[in-house]
Amino acid sequence: MAGERTGRVGTRGGRRMRIERISTFMQRVGDRPRLLVRIDTDDGVHGWGEAYNHGPDRALPPLLDYLELQLAGEDPRRVEYLSQKLLRTARFPQGALGLAAISAIDHALWDITAKSMGVPVYAVLGGAVRDRVRVYSGVYTAPDPDTVRDICAEQHERFGFDAFKLSPYRGDLFDKRWGLVVNESADYFRAVREACDPAWDFAFDAHAKIFEPHQAVALGNALAPWQPMFLEEPIRPENKQAWAYLRSRLDVPLATGESLYSSNEFLDLLSVGGADIVQPDICVVGGISQMRRIAVLAEAHYTMVAPHNPMGPLATAHNLHFAAACSNFSILEYKLDSTSWCPDPYLPVDGHLELRPDRPGWGIEIDQSALSEDDYVHWERHVPRRPDGSLGYC
């Protein structure tokens, strides 16, 4: 994919290590598309990374081809230098696709660096500050509280989950007045609490479907008596002052961040007091290199980090190593979908992911033979419609 190899190089054991190629693989996990990236070096060490699928997903491979030209011949262990090179070479600030591509590259570089030293990635991030990483499970297909209880109990029995995320909505948001929507949500959460183990945590993801902040306040405060872990993304992310308004009036912890890209955007949010919990996506923001900057900003504002991670086993590995080395990490989103190309994923034990200190890099194997065929599946958001035919929000 690259042309002539030029640029500065380093040494490893008296030998030079240089980036030779970047390969991309269009895949799926469950019913969602995924894009994996492999970086090979002339020293035989390779690294893996994953990019988030914003759409258009097939725009990512040619973008990575272009970025490869800027990396060819470079020492992959100069992670900070190369991350900054990719960011600064762009004439304008990188957006969703650019930062997703850089995320995958950044992760592959950290993987190579750790493997070349024979240690886990978290070891080169300063070492682990915790022994294991707490996770929660999304439960979005439960139509009634008894079904929620049964699904959560099964996941608790198998994997030890004691934290779950639900949708607060019980039907179409636009077919009734907002007060009834709010009442239904409150009645639902009360019934869930009555049906389930009182020790379990429940969060609610509103999926940015609410346009008016006062409606989000009404919904969140209706849920408050039953102590939700957090209310996630009730409104769109663009207006940070609207988030400050929300947080000042809500009686529940407010979480957001999956749709923010840069540390500057998170600084804007935190500076106005717009969140109790930030949820950056490690495959969106530019990788671990940028994720750590966001975590430091959050820590300075006494704010915890609960990464957005609706992804597969490779992205989960990225998040685990970040969380292991992050002092203000809270909890990680986790999906149970399995895939053929990762035979040894991190699986929850007692509601946590255990570290693998004896395994270098990400601590998982990627079976490249299982990636030989394009297994891409198209997915896109379905925008809701109001009764008058206009589009809703999401």
Secondary structure, DSSP 8 states (H G I E B T S, - for coil): ---S--S--EEETTEEE-EEEEEEEEEEETTEEEEEEEEEETTS-EEEEEE---S-GGGHHHHHHHHHHHHTTS-TT-HHHHHHHHHHHSSS---HHHHHHHHHHHHHHHHHHHHHHTSBHHHHTT--SSSEEEEEEE-----SHHHHHHHHHHHHHHH---EEEE----S-TTSS-HHHHHHHHHHHHHHHHHHS-TT-EEEEE-TT---SHHHHHHHHHHHGGG--S-EE--S-SS-HHHHHHHHHH-SS-EEE-TT--SHHHHHHHHHTT--SEE---TTTTTSHHHHHHHHHHHHHTT-EE-----S-HHHHHHHHHHHHT-TTB--EEE-----TT-SS----BTTEEE--TTS-BTS----GGGGSS-----------B-TTS-B---
